[in-house]
Amino acid sequence: MIFLDLFITFFKIGLFGFGGGYGMLSLIQHETVERAHWLSTAEFTDIVAISQMTPGPIGINSATYCGYTAIHNAGYGHLMAVLGSATATLALVLPSFILMILISRLFMKYMHTRPVRSVFAGLRPAVVGLLAAATLLLCNAENFSTPMENPWQFWISVALFAATAFGTGYLKINPIRMICFAAFAGLLLTSCTTGKVKYRIGVSQCSADIWRDKQNAELRMGAYFQDNVELKFAAAYDSDERQVQQIDSLVNEGIDLLIVAPNQVQTISPAIDRAYDKGIPVIVFERKTSSQKYTAFISADNYEMGRVMGEYIISRLHGQGTVLEIKGLEGSSPAIERHNGFMEALKKAPGIKVAASLQGDWTEPTAYETTKLWLNNNKEVRVDLVFGANDRTAMGARKAIAESPLLSLPTPLYCGIDGLPGENGGIQLVRDSLLDASYIYPTHGDQIIDLAIRILDGKPYEKETMLMSALVTSDNAKVLLMQGEELMRQAAQLDLLHEKADSYLHKLDAQRVANWLSIGVILLLVVVFVLFYLYHLRKISMQRQRVANTLWNMEITPEAHVTSPEDDTTAPVEESNQDTVAETPADEQPDEAPSGAIGGAFISRFREVVESRLDNSDLSVDDLAADMNLSRVQLYRKVKAVTGSSPVELLRTARLNRAYQLLLTTDKSVSEVAYAVGFTAPSYFTKCFKEEYGMVPGDVRK
């Protein structure tokens, strides 16, 4: 049947999965996780991640993995799970195959018509919405944890989510690479967390009532003393089908141990067997299963409870009277055993007759309705005592009898089982004379947790554990109630202390995360500083190898544009108050540029003249012109025509170039080099050198 359901489900997904694989994810998640409960949320997330990393469309890959996992989780073998993969994959692609064959011809013919364009105009935003829904469905505590539960994991998940979105969306990094990077980062970062690996214990309660509320509180209290335990509760509300689904879901979520109270003996056993067959230890408590596939059983003796209550009723009625019994849920082991023990005890008192054994389901409303119906059909029967399978059924019967004409007769006595402390518990009801007696049905959730930890730690344990109990009557009800209330007060105080401790630990975790983030920021700044420093060193290294536009490596440019010497009419060669070099006035225009051969000979001669007099700080353009046998104006025109620069600029560049060479090849100080190349002030030399090479002279030798 599951194969047919699998085929129909994925056929429907393939039929309505507009937008490709990513658009199908929300449909697959809804059908397989929320509706059919074939997979857990964590399993579905893992499947999506694996589907993204493997070749092929993500929709088909997801269907393949979902089909396999669903069949395997249902208890079938690997061969049948492979068949499930094939079924899901075929069902997913079949609608597309059929539809594309049928409509491809029509679509190609009418794809440009207005109706078709309108349809696709509506489909496109819907597809985007499906993609957004798939993203939002996966943004849950299963994948990100929570700041309160695990702040370190939560902020790592948020950071990886943001980095992956930014990397693929903005930086256009290949998604496969981003997944690999995220996997490596997750392995590296989560390995930094400390502490023991948590035991995840699933608790499957058959119902939800005050007895189970007390037991759940004791389970949590027991877990307080075990810093490596995480509890996951599920309540079936007396539904066999719901409890089976909850057990399978807990198993699929990867619990390490299962604690279960079966709703009925026969119907829940297959789900428990599946958990046991997967190697998960199973503790059956309070109620039995029809199978022997469990690790340990812990409970009070329900048969003994029924027998003791029967003996008490015999003594209370002095061996004579009529008793009405309200049983528990049909098919549950406590109801069966309590009834059997009760009836066995009454065999010793032939004078006590059982007027009826009415079928209940542990709840007060059902007991009320059942008793009321029986009273209407048996008005002549006098009831001396009502025995309820638990205190709530006894109180339901009391309410029904109080509303009936039997109220004029002597009021019956009422007995039950559970004997809970606290408000409206069985002990208080006995103290207030609403019940004549009750029997304490121990919860002992802390003892169950201790047993679970012993099993998980591989320590010795008892396979069968029977809990001690006691009868509650008016003689001891006040003392037991005082003791119970004191225990409840201490338990509430312990809960408060635990909440405060949790709050402090969460603050500590948040502080730890902030510290790690601060360290990360500091390390990032250090890395940036180191990279900047290396860049600076690289820049200096490149400057050492570069001599730009100097006199000695410049190319001759016969066709260089000749500009007006207007800016050099009064400019000094070096410092305005030290050098006497001046340029041609603005009204003197340069002659036509010399030819290439003549310019080459001219510039070679000019280099020789400049090199021979670089150490002369008083060197002026007039001196250079005299050595070249030219007038000052002629020298300016020819140098400008050949090089595109003025004699003043070339002279300063030549001096700085010589200084650079001296700094590299000699041990002279900066001041000595400055004087050697014709600068009269080391400070001015440093200023010019930095403007030319982008660094101070002292950096050349670093």
C-alpha positions as CSV (number, residue, x, y, z in Angstrom):
1,M,0.0,0.0,0.0
2,I,2.9,2.4,0.8
3,F,4.2,1.9,-2.7
4,L,0.9,3.0,-4.2
5,D,0.8,6.0,-1.8
6,L,4.4,6.8,-2.8
7,F,3.5,6.7,-6.5
8,I,0.4,8.9,-6.2
9,T,2.2,11.4,-4.0
10,F,5.1,12.0,-6.3
11,F,2.9,11.8,-9.4
12,K,1.0,14.7,-7.9
13,I,4.2,16.5,-7.1
14,G,5.4,16.0,-10.7
15,L,2.1,17.2,-12.1
16,F,2.0,20.5,-10.2
17,G,5.7,21.1,-9.7
18,F,6.0,24.2,-11.8
19,G,9.4,25.9,-11.6
20,G,11.6,22.9,-11.7
21,G,13.3,21.0,-8.8
22,Y,13.6,24.0,-6.5
23,G,9.9,24.8,-6.9
24,M,9.0,21.2,-6.0
25,L,10.9,21.3,-2.7
26,S,8.0,22.9,-0.8
27,L,5.6,20.3,-2.3
28,I,7.9,17.4,-1.4
29,Q,8.4,18.7,2.1
30,H,4.6,19.1,2.6
31,E,3.7,15.7,1.3
32,T,6.5,13.6,2.8
33,V,7.1,15.3,6.1
34,E,3.9,17.0,7.1
35,R,1.2,14.9,5.6
36,A,2.5,11.3,5.3
37,H,5.2,11.5,8.0
38,W,7.6,9.4,6.0
39,L,10.5,11.6,6.8
40,S,11.5,13.9,9.6
41,T,12.4,17.6,9.0
42,A,16.1,16.8,9.6
43,E,16.1,13.9,7.1
44,F,14.4,16.1,4.5
45,T,17.1,18.8,4.9
46,D,19.9,16.2,4.6
47,I,18.2,14.9,1.4
48,V,18.1,18.4,-0.1
49,A,21.7,19.0,0.7
50,I,22.8,15.6,-0.9
51,S,20.6,16.2,-3.9
52,Q,22.2,19.6,-4.5
53,M,25.7,18.1,-4.4
54,T,25.0,15.1,-6.6
55,P,24.7,15.2,-10.4
56,G,21.3,15.6,-11.9
57,P,18.2,17.8,-11.3
58,I,17.5,18.4,-7.6
59,G,13.8,17.5,-8.0
60,I,14.6,14.0,-9.4
61,N,17.4,13.4,-6.9
62,S,15.2,14.4,-4.0
63,A,12.5,12.0,-5.2
64,T,15.0,9.2,-5.4
65,Y,16.3,9.8,-1.9
66,C,12.9,10.4,-0.5
67,G,11.5,7.2,-1.9
68,Y,14.4,5.1,-0.6
69,T,14.2,6.7,2.9
70,A,10.4,6.5,3.2
71,I,10.4,2.7,2.4
72,H,13.4,2.1,4.6
73,N,11.8,4.0,7.5
74,A,8.6,1.9,7.1
75,G,10.6,-1.2,8.1
76,Y,11.4,-2.7,4.7
77,G,14.8,-4.0,3.6
78,H,17.3,-2.3,1.3
79,L,16.1,-4.0,-1.9
80,M,12.5,-2.8,-1.3
81,A,13.9,0.6,-0.5
82,V,15.6,0.7,-3.9
83,L,12.2,-0.2,-5.5
84,G,10.8,2.7,-3.6
85,S,13.4,5.0,-5.1
86,A,12.5,3.8,-8.6
87,T,8.7,4.3,-7.8
88,A,9.1,7.8,-6.6
89,T,11.4,8.8,-9.5
90,L,9.2,7.3,-12.2
91,A,6.1,9.0,-10.6
92,L,7.8,12.4,-10.6
93,V,9.0,12.4,-14.2
94,L,6.0,10.6,-15.7
95,P,3.6,13.7,-15.7
96,S,6.2,15.9,-17.4
97,F,6.9,13.2,-20.0
98,I,3.2,12.8,-20.8
99,L,2.4,16.5,-20.7
100,M,5.3,17.6,-22.8
101,I,4.4,15.1,-25.5
102,L,0.8,16.2,-25.5
103,I,1.3,20.0,-25.4
104,S,4.7,20.6,-27.0
105,R,3.1,20.9,-30.4
106,L,0.4,23.1,-29.3
107,F,2.7,25.2,-27.1
108,M,5.1,25.8,-30.0
109,K,2.2,26.9,-32.1
110,Y,0.5,29.2,-29.6
111,M,3.4,30.2,-27.3
112,H,3.4,33.8,-28.6
113,T,-0.4,34.4,-28.3
114,R,-1.7,36.7,-25.6
115,P,-3.5,34.0,-23.5
116,V,-0.4,31.8,-23.2
117,R,1.8,34.8,-22.3
118,S,-0.8,35.8,-19.7
119,V,-0.8,32.4,-18.2
120,F,3.0,32.3,-17.9
121,A,3.0,35.9,-16.6
122,G,1.0,34.5,-13.7
123,L,3.1,31.4,-13.3
124,R,6.4,33.1,-13.0
125,P,5.7,34.9,-9.7
126,A,4.0,31.8,-8.4
127,V,7.2,29.8,-9.1
128,V,9.2,32.4,-7.3
129,G,6.8,32.1,-4.4
130,L,7.3,28.4,-4.3
131,L,11.1,28.8,-4.2
132,A,10.7,31.4,-1.4
133,A,8.4,29.0,0.5
134,A,10.9,26.2,0.1
135,T,13.6,28.5,1.6
136,L,11.4,29.6,4.5
137,L,10.3,26.0,5.3
138,L,14.0,25.0,5.7
139,C,14.7,28.0,8.0
140,N,13.7,26.3,11.2
141,A,15.3,25.2,14.5
142,E,16.1,21.8,13.0
143,N,18.6,23.4,10.6
144,F,19.7,26.6,12.5
145,S,19.1,25.6,16.2
146,T,18.1,28.6,18.4
147,P,20.0,31.3,20.3
148,M,18.6,29.8,23.5
149,E,19.2,26.1,22.8
150,N,22.6,26.4,21.1
151,P,23.8,29.9,20.4
152,W,27.1,28.8,19.0
153,Q,25.5,26.5,16.4
154,F,22.8,29.2,15.7
155,W,25.2,32.0,14.8
156,I,27.5,29.6,12.9
157,S,24.4,28.6,10.8
158,V,23.4,32.2,10.3
159,A,26.9,33.2,9.2
160,L,27.2,30.2,6.8
161,F,23.7,31.0,5.4
162,A,24.6,34.6,4.8
163,A,28.0,33.8,3.3
164,T,26.6,31.2,1.0
165,A,23.8,33.5,-0.2
166,F,26.3,36.4,-0.7
167,G,28.9,34.1,-2.4
168,T,26.5,32.5,-4.9
169,G,24.3,35.6,-5.5
170,Y,26.8,38.4,-5.6
171,L,30.2,36.9,-6.1
172,K,28.9,34.3,-8.5
173,I,30.8,31.5,-6.9
174,N,29.9,28.0,-8.1
175,P,27.2,26.5,-5.8
176,I,29.1,23.2,-5.5
177,R,32.2,25.1,-4.3
178,M,30.1,27.0,-1.8
179,I,28.6,23.8,-0.4
180,C,32.0,22.3,0.0
181,F,33.3,25.5,1.6
182,A,30.3,25.5,4.0
183,A,30.8,21.9,4.9
184,F,34.5,22.4,5.7
185,A,33.7,25.6,7.7
186,G,30.9,23.8,9.6
187,L,33.3,20.9,10.4
188,L,36.0,23.3,11.5
189,L,33.7,25.6,13.6
190,T,31.5,23.1,15.2
191,S,34.5,21.0,16.2
192,C,35.5,24.0,18.4
193,T,32.5,23.3,20.7
194,T,33.2,21.6,23.9
195,G,31.3,19.3,26.2
196,K,29.9,15.7,26.0
197,V,27.8,14.5,23.1
198,K,24.2,14.8,24.1
199,Y,22.0,11.7,24.5
200,R,18.7,12.4,22.7
201,I,16.0,10.5,24.4
202,G,12.5,10.3,22.9
203,V,9.5,10.0,25.3
204,S,6.3,8.7,23.7
205,Q,3.3,9.1,26.1
206,C,0.1,7.4,25.2
207,S,-2.0,10.2,26.6
208,A,-1.8,13.6,28.4
209,D,-3.2,13.9,31.9
210,I,-2.1,15.0,35.4
211,W,-0.4,11.7,36.1
212,R,1.7,12.0,32.9
213,D,2.3,15.7,33.5
214,K,3.8,14.7,36.9
215,Q,5.9,12.0,35.3
216,N,7.1,14.3,32.5
217,A,8.2,16.9,35.2
218,E,10.1,14.1,37.0
219,L,11.8,13.1,33.7
220,R,12.9,16.7,33.2
221,M,14.1,16.9,36.8
222,G,16.1,13.7,36.4
223,A,17.6,15.1,33.2
224,Y,18.8,18.2,35.2
225,F,21.3,16.0,37.0
226,Q,22.5,14.6,33.7
227,D,24.3,17.4,31.7
228,N,24.4,15.3,28.6
229,V,20.6,14.5,28.1
230,E,18.1,16.1,25.7
231,L,14.5,15.0,26.0
232,K,11.9,15.0,23.2
233,F,8.3,14.5,24.3
234,A,5.3,13.3,22.3
235,A,1.8,12.7,23.5
236,A,-0.6,10.5,21.5
237,Y,-3.9,11.5,23.3
238,D,-5.0,7.8,23.4
239,S,-4.7,7.4,19.6
240,D,-2.9,4.3,18.4
241,E,-2.3,5.7,14.9
242,R,-0.9,8.9,16.3
243,Q,1.5,7.1,18.7
244,V,2.8,4.9,15.9
245,Q,3.5,7.9,13.8
246,Q,5.2,9.7,16.7
247,I,7.4,6.7,17.5
248,D,8.5,6.5,13.9
249,S,9.2,10.2,13.8
250,L,11.3,10.1,16.9
251,V,13.3,7.2,15.5
252,N,13.8,9.1,12.2
253,E,15.1,12.1,14.1
254,G,18.0,10.1,15.4
255,I,17.1,9.5,19.1
256,D,19.6,7.4,21.1
257,L,16.9,5.8,23.3
258,L,13.1,5.5,23.3
259,I,11.0,5.6,26.4
260,V,7.4,4.5,25.6
261,A,4.1,3.9,27.3
262,P,2.1,1.9,24.7
263,N,-1.5,2.9,24.3
264,Q,-2.6,-0.6,23.7
265,V,-0.7,-3.9,23.9
266,Q,-1.1,-5.1,20.3
267,T,-1.3,-2.1,18.1
268,I,1.8,-0.2,19.2
269,S,4.1,-3.2,19.3
270,P,5.2,-3.1,15.6
271,A,6.4,0.5,15.9
272,I,8.4,-0.4,19.1
273,D,9.8,-3.4,17.2
274,R,11.0,-1.2,14.4
275,A,12.8,1.0,16.8
276,Y,14.4,-1.9,18.6
277,D,15.5,-3.5,15.3
278,K,17.3,-0.3,14.3
279,G,19.5,-0.8,17.4
280,I,17.7,1.9,19.5
281,P,17.4,0.8,23.2
282,V,13.7,0.8,24.3
283,I,12.4,1.3,27.8
284,V,8.8,0.3,28.2
285,F,7.2,1.9,31.2
286,E,3.8,1.6,33.0
287,R,2.3,-0.4,30.1
288,K,3.4,-3.6,28.5
289,T,3.8,-4.6,24.8
290,S,3.0,-7.9,23.1
291,S,6.6,-8.3,21.9
292,Q,9.8,-9.1,23.8
293,K,11.7,-6.5,21.7
294,Y,12.5,-4.1,24.5
295,T,15.6,-3.3,26.5
296,A,14.0,-2.8,29.9
297,F,10.6,-2.6,31.5
298,I,9.8,-0.4,34.6
299,S,6.4,-0.1,36.2
300,A,4.4,-0.7,39.3
301,D,2.6,-4.1,39.7
302,N,-0.9,-3.3,38.3
303,Y,-2.2,-6.8,39.1
304,E,-1.1,-6.3,42.7
305,M,-2.8,-2.9,42.8
306,G,-6.1,-4.4,41.6
307,R,-5.8,-7.3,44.1
308,V,-5.0,-5.0,47.1
309,M,-7.9,-2.7,46.2
310,G,-10.2,-5.7,46.0
311,E,-9.1,-6.9,49.5
312,Y,-9.6,-3.4,50.9
313,I,-13.1,-3.2,49.4
314,I,-13.9,-6.6,50.9
315,S,-12.9,-5.3,54.3
316,R,-14.7,-2.0,53.8
317,L,-18.0,-3.7,52.9
318,H,-17.5,-6.4,55.5
319,G,-17.8,-9.1,52.8
320,Q,-21.3,-8.1,51.7
321,G,-22.5,-5.6,49.0
322,T,-22.7,-4.6,45.4
323,V,-19.7,-3.2,43.5
324,L,-19.7,-1.3,40.2
325,E,-16.4,-1.4,38.3
326,I,-15.3,1.3,35.7
327,K,-12.4,-0.2,33.7
328,G,-9.6,1.6,31.9
329,L,-8.9,1.8,28.2
330,E,-9.7,-1.5,26.4
331,G,-6.6,-3.3,25.3
332,S,-4.2,-1.5,27.6
333,S,-2.2,-3.7,30.0
334,P,-2.8,-1.6,33.2
335,A,-6.6,-1.9,32.6
336,I,-6.4,-5.6,32.0
337,E,-4.1,-6.4,34.9
338,R,-6.0,-4.2,37.4
339,H,-9.3,-5.8,36.4
340,N,-7.8,-9.3,36.7
341,G,-6.3,-8.6,40.1
342,F,-9.5,-7.0,41.4
343,M,-11.7,-9.9,40.2
344,E,-9.2,-12.4,41.7
345,A,-9.5,-10.8,45.1
346,L,-13.3,-10.7,45.0
347,K,-13.4,-14.5,44.6
348,K,-12.6,-14.7,48.3
349,A,-15.8,-12.9,49.2
350,P,-18.9,-14.6,47.7
351,G,-21.1,-12.1,49.4
352,I,-19.8,-9.2,47.2
353,K,-21.4,-9.0,43.8
354,V,-20.1,-7.1,40.8
355,A,-23.1,-5.3,39.3
356,A,-21.2,-4.5,36.1
357,S,-17.8,-3.9,34.7
358,L,-18.2,-0.9,32.5
359,Q,-15.7,-0.1,29.8
360,G,-14.0,3.3,30.2
361,D,-10.9,4.9,28.7
362,W,-9.2,6.5,31.8
363,T,-11.1,9.8,31.4
364,E,-13.7,11.3,33.7
365,P,-16.1,12.4,30.9
366,T,-16.3,8.9,29.5
367,A,-16.8,7.4,33.0
368,Y,-19.5,9.9,33.6
369,E,-21.4,9.1,30.4
370,T,-21.0,5.3,30.8
371,T,-22.2,5.3,34.4
372,K,-25.1,7.6,33.6
373,L,-26.2,5.3,30.8
374,W,-25.9,2.2,33.0
375,L,-27.9,3.9,35.8
376,N,-30.7,4.7,33.4
377,N,-30.9,1.1,32.4
378,N,-30.5,-0.4,35.9
379,K,-32.5,1.9,38.2
380,E,-33.4,-0.9,40.6
381,V,-29.8,-1.9,41.3
382,R,-28.3,-0.6,44.5
383,V,-24.6,0.2,44.3
384,D,-22.6,0.1,47.6
385,L,-19.2,0.9,46.2
386,V,-17.7,2.1,42.9
387,F,-14.2,1.0,41.9
388,G,-12.6,3.0,39.2
389,A,-9.5,1.9,37.3
390,N,-8.1,5.3,38.2
391,D,-9.2,8.2,40.3
392,R,-10.6,10.2,37.4
393,T,-13.0,7.4,36.4
394,A,-14.1,7.0,40.0
395,M,-14.9,10.8,40.1
396,G,-16.7,10.6,36.8
397,A,-18.9,7.8,38.2
398,R,-19.5,9.8,41.4
399,K,-20.7,12.8,39.4
400,A,-23.1,10.6,37.4
401,I,-24.5,9.0,40.6
402,A,-24.9,12.3,42.3
403,E,-27.1,13.5,39.5
404,S,-29.3,10.4,39.5
405,P,-32.3,9.4,41.7
406,L,-30.0,7.0,43.6
407,L,-28.9,10.1,45.6
408,S,-31.8,9.4,48.0
409,L,-30.3,6.0,48.9
410,P,-27.2,5.7,51.0
411,T,-24.3,7.3,49.2
412,P,-21.9,4.7,47.7
413,L,-18.2,4.6,48.5
414,Y,-15.7,5.4,45.8
415,C,-12.2,3.9,45.3
416,G,-9.7,4.6,42.6
417,I,-6.0,4.2,41.7
418,D,-3.3,6.8,41.1
419,G,-3.1,8.6,44.4
420,L,-1.4,11.7,43.0
421,P,-0.4,14.6,45.3
422,G,-1.3,18.2,44.7
423,E,-4.5,20.0,43.8
424,N,-7.4,17.6,42.9
425,G,-5.0,14.6,43.2
426,G,-6.2,11.3,44.6
427,I,-4.6,11.9,48.0
428,Q,-6.5,15.2,48.4
429,L,-9.7,13.6,47.3
430,V,-9.3,10.9,50.0
431,R,-8.5,13.6,52.6
432,D,-11.6,15.5,51.6
433,S,-13.7,12.2,51.7
434,L,-14.6,12.4,48.0
435,L,-12.9,9.1,47.6
436,D,-12.8,6.5,50.3
437,A,-9.4,5.1,49.2
438,S,-6.8,5.3,46.4
439,Y,-3.7,3.5,45.6
440,I,-0.5,5.4,44.7
441,Y,0.6,4.6,41.2
442,P,4.2,5.8,41.2
443,T,5.5,7.9,38.4
444,H,9.3,7.9,39.2
445,G,10.4,9.7,36.1
446,D,13.8,10.4,37.7
447,Q,14.3,6.7,38.2
448,I,13.5,6.1,34.5
449,I,16.1,8.6,33.4
450,D,18.7,7.0,35.6
451,L,17.9,3.6,34.0
452,A,18.2,5.2,30.5
453,I,21.6,6.7,31.3
454,R,22.8,3.4,32.7
455,I,21.8,1.7,29.4
456,L,23.3,4.3,27.2
457,D,26.6,4.3,29.2
458,G,26.8,0.6,29.0
459,K,26.5,0.0,32.7
460,P,24.7,-3.0,34.3
461,Y,20.9,-2.6,34.8
462,E,17.8,-4.7,35.6
463,K,15.7,-5.7,32.7
464,E,12.5,-5.8,34.8
465,T,12.0,-3.2,37.6
466,M,8.9,-3.1,39.7
467,L,8.2,0.1,41.6
468,M,6.9,0.1,45.2
469,S,3.5,1.6,46.0
470,A,1.1,2.1,48.9
471,L,-2.6,2.3,49.8
472,V,-4.1,5.7,50.6
473,T,-6.9,5.9,53.1
474,S,-8.3,8.5,55.4
475,D,-5.8,7.3,58.1
476,N,-2.7,8.4,56.2
477,A,-4.0,10.8,53.6
478,K,-3.1,14.0,55.5
479,V,0.5,12.9,56.1
480,L,1.0,11.7,52.5
481,L,-0.5,14.9,51.2
482,M,1.9,17.0,53.3
483,Q,4.8,15.0,52.1
484,G,3.7,15.2,48.5
485,E,3.1,19.0,48.7
486,E,6.5,19.5,50.2
487,L,8.1,17.4,47.4
488,M,6.2,19.4,44.8
489,R,7.4,22.7,46.4
490,Q,11.0,21.5,46.4
491,A,10.5,20.4,42.8
492,A,9.1,23.8,41.8
493,Q,12.1,25.4,43.6
494,L,14.5,23.2,41.7
495,D,12.8,24.1,38.4
496,L,13.2,27.8,39.2
497,L,16.9,27.3,40.1
498,H,17.4,25.3,36.9
499,E,15.7,28.1,34.8
500,K,18.1,30.6,36.4
501,A,21.1,28.4,35.8
502,D,20.0,28.0,32.2
503,S,19.6,31.7,31.9
504,Y,23.1,32.2,33.2
505,L,24.5,29.5,30.9
506,H,22.8,31.1,27.9
507,K,24.3,34.4,28.8
508,L,27.7,32.7,29.2
509,D,27.3,31.1,25.8
510,A,26.3,34.4,24.2
511,Q,29.3,36.0,25.8
512,R,31.5,33.2,24.5
513,V,30.1,33.7,21.1
514,A,30.8,37.4,21.4
515,N,34.3,36.7,22.5
516,W,34.9,34.4,19.5
517,L,33.5,36.9,17.2
518,S,35.7,39.6,18.7
519,I,38.7,37.3,18.3
520,G,37.6,36.7,14.7
521,V,37.4,40.5,14.0
522,I,40.8,41.0,15.6
523,L,42.3,38.2,13.5
524,L,40.7,39.7,10.4
525,L,42.2,43.1,11.2
526,V,45.6,41.5,11.7
527,V,45.3,39.8,8.4
528,V,44.3,43.0,6.7
529,F,47.2,44.8,8.3
530,V,49.7,42.1,7.3
531,L,48.4,42.1,3.7
532,F,48.7,45.9,3.6
533,Y,52.2,45.7,4.9
534,L,53.1,43.1,2.4
535,Y,51.6,45.3,-0.3
536,H,53.7,48.2,0.9
537,L,56.8,46.1,0.8
538,R,55.9,45.0,-2.7
539,K,55.4,48.5,-3.7
540,I,58.8,49.5,-2.4
541,S,60.4,46.6,-4.2
542,M,58.8,47.7,-7.4
543,Q,59.9,51.2,-6.8
544,R,63.5,50.0,-6.4
545,Q,63.4,48.5,-9.8
546,R,61.7,51.4,-11.4
547,V,63.4,54.6,-12.7
548,A,60.7,56.4,-14.6
549,N,61.2,59.3,-17.0
550,T,64.8,59.8,-16.0
551,L,67.5,61.3,-18.1
552,W,69.1,58.0,-18.6
553,N,66.3,55.8,-19.8
554,M,64.0,58.3,-21.6
555,E,63.2,57.7,-25.2
556,I,64.0,60.4,-27.7
557,T,60.8,62.0,-29.0
558,P,61.6,64.1,-32.1
559,E,58.0,64.9,-32.6
560,A,57.4,65.8,-29.0
561,H,55.0,68.6,-28.5
562,V,56.9,71.8,-27.7
563,T,55.1,73.8,-25.0
564,S,55.7,77.3,-23.8
565,P,58.3,77.7,-21.2
566,E,56.0,80.2,-19.4
567,D,56.0,78.2,-16.2
568,D,59.8,78.1,-16.0
569,T,60.7,81.8,-16.5
570,T,61.7,82.3,-12.9
571,A,61.7,78.7,-11.5
572,P,64.9,77.6,-9.8
573,V,66.7,74.3,-10.6
574,E,66.3,73.1,-7.0
575,E,65.2,75.5,-4.2
576,S,63.9,79.0,-5.1
577,N,66.2,80.6,-2.6
578,Q,69.3,78.5,-3.5
579,D,69.4,77.8,-7.2
580,T,69.9,80.3,-9.9
581,V,68.6,78.3,-12.9
582,A,65.9,80.1,-14.8
583,E,64.1,79.4,-18.0
584,T,63.4,81.2,-21.2
585,P,60.8,84.0,-21.0
586,A,57.3,83.2,-22.3
587,D,57.7,85.4,-25.3
588,E,60.5,83.4,-26.7
589,Q,59.2,80.5,-28.8
590,P,61.1,77.3,-29.6
591,D,62.5,76.6,-33.0
592,E,61.4,73.7,-35.0
593,A,62.3,70.3,-33.5
594,P,65.6,68.8,-34.8
595,S,65.7,65.6,-36.7
596,G,66.0,62.2,-35.0
597,A,69.8,61.7,-35.7
598,I,70.7,65.3,-34.7
599,G,68.5,65.0,-31.6
600,G,70.2,61.8,-30.5
601,A,73.6,63.3,-30.7
602,F,72.5,66.4,-28.9
603,I,70.9,64.6,-26.0
604,S,73.9,62.3,-25.6
605,R,76.1,65.4,-25.3
606,F,73.7,67.0,-22.9
607,R,73.8,63.8,-20.7
608,E,77.6,64.0,-20.5
609,V,77.5,67.6,-19.5
610,V,74.9,67.0,-16.8
611,E,76.6,63.9,-15.4
612,S,79.9,65.6,-15.1
613,R,78.5,68.4,-12.9
614,L,75.8,66.8,-10.9
615,D,77.6,67.4,-7.6
616,N,77.6,71.2,-8.2
617,S,74.8,72.7,-6.2
618,D,75.3,76.0,-7.9
619,L,74.8,74.6,-11.4
620,S,72.4,76.7,-13.5
621,V,70.9,76.5,-16.9
622,D,73.3,79.2,-18.0
623,D,76.2,77.0,-17.0
624,L,74.8,74.1,-19.0
625,A,74.2,76.3,-22.0
626,A,77.8,77.5,-21.9
627,D,79.2,74.0,-21.7
628,M,77.0,73.1,-24.7
629,N,78.2,76.2,-26.6
630,L,74.6,77.4,-26.9
631,S,72.7,80.3,-25.7
632,R,70.3,79.8,-22.8
633,V,67.3,80.2,-25.2
634,Q,68.7,77.7,-27.7
635,L,69.4,75.1,-25.0
636,Y,65.8,75.4,-23.8
637,R,64.4,75.0,-27.3
638,K,66.4,72.0,-28.3
639,V,65.9,70.1,-25.0
640,K,62.2,70.8,-25.0
641,A,61.9,69.7,-28.6
642,V,63.8,66.5,-28.1
643,T,62.6,65.3,-24.7
644,G,59.4,67.2,-24.0
645,S,60.8,68.4,-20.7
646,S,62.7,71.5,-19.7
647,P,66.4,71.5,-18.7
648,V,65.4,72.3,-15.1
649,E,63.2,69.1,-14.9
650,L,65.8,67.0,-16.5
651,L,68.5,68.2,-14.2
652,R,66.4,67.5,-11.1
653,T,65.5,64.0,-12.4
654,A,69.1,63.2,-13.1
655,R,70.1,64.2,-9.6
656,L,67.4,62.1,-8.0
657,N,68.3,59.1,-10.3
658,R,71.9,59.4,-9.2
659,A,70.8,59.6,-5.6
660,Y,68.7,56.4,-6.0
661,Q,71.8,54.6,-7.4
662,L,74.0,55.8,-4.6
663,L,71.5,54.7,-2.0
664,L,71.4,51.2,-3.5
665,T,75.1,50.7,-4.1
666,T,76.9,52.6,-1.3
667,D,76.7,53.0,2.4
668,K,76.5,56.8,2.4
669,S,73.9,58.4,4.6
670,V,70.9,60.3,3.2
671,S,72.6,63.6,3.9
672,E,75.8,62.5,2.2
673,V,73.9,61.4,-0.9
674,A,71.9,64.6,-1.0
675,Y,75.1,66.7,-1.0
676,A,76.8,64.4,-3.5
677,V,74.1,64.9,-6.1
678,G,73.9,68.7,-5.7
679,F,71.2,69.3,-3.1
680,T,72.0,71.9,-0.5
681,A,69.4,70.7,2.1
682,P,68.7,67.0,3.0
683,S,65.1,67.9,3.9
684,Y,64.4,69.3,0.5
685,F,66.2,66.3,-1.0
686,T,63.9,64.0,0.9
687,K,60.8,65.9,-0.2
688,C,61.8,65.7,-3.9
689,F,62.8,62.1,-3.6
690,K,59.4,61.1,-2.1
691,E,57.5,63.0,-4.9
692,E,59.5,61.2,-7.5
693,Y,59.6,57.6,-6.1
694,G,56.7,57.5,-3.6
695,M,58.9,56.7,-0.7
696,V,61.5,58.4,1.5
697,P,65.2,57.7,0.8
698,G,65.6,55.6,3.9
699,D,63.1,53.0,2.5
700,V,65.3,52.2,-0.4
701,R,67.6,50.0,1.6
702,K,64.9,48.2,3.5
